[in-house]
Amino acid sequence: MKMLTCVTTKTPKFKGSTKAERRQFMREYNQYLEQVAALHTTTTKPLVMLVSVCIDHYTEKRVAVWELDKMVEEITEADWIASMSLGFDVLPSDLDAIKFAAREVRK
């Protein structure tokens, strides 16, 4: 007897505003892409949800207006990916906690 199983992967949902939350979302989204890619065979092609679909409706509006200075309808998928990837950028002020911890370890 041949069994058919349906495998689904859970898409991440972004509802945050901080760089750490963006970083976490992009990590989860990249993991989701890897899981979907693993399901790809010669006979099946799973549907991949776009980054813009994984963003909470209210968060999407806020980010569009206040951070990207555009209306939601004007933003492309590439704009959303670039915006979410900003969470990986490290500012010098972000490194202060690491510098402080390193000084404490040396003592």
Secondary structure as UniProt FT lines:
FT   HELIX           19..39
FT   HELIX           51..54
FT   HELIX           57..62
FT   HELIX           63..67
FT   HELIX           72..74
FT   HELIX           77..85
FT   HELIX           86..88
FT   HELIX           92..95
FT   HELIX           96..106
//
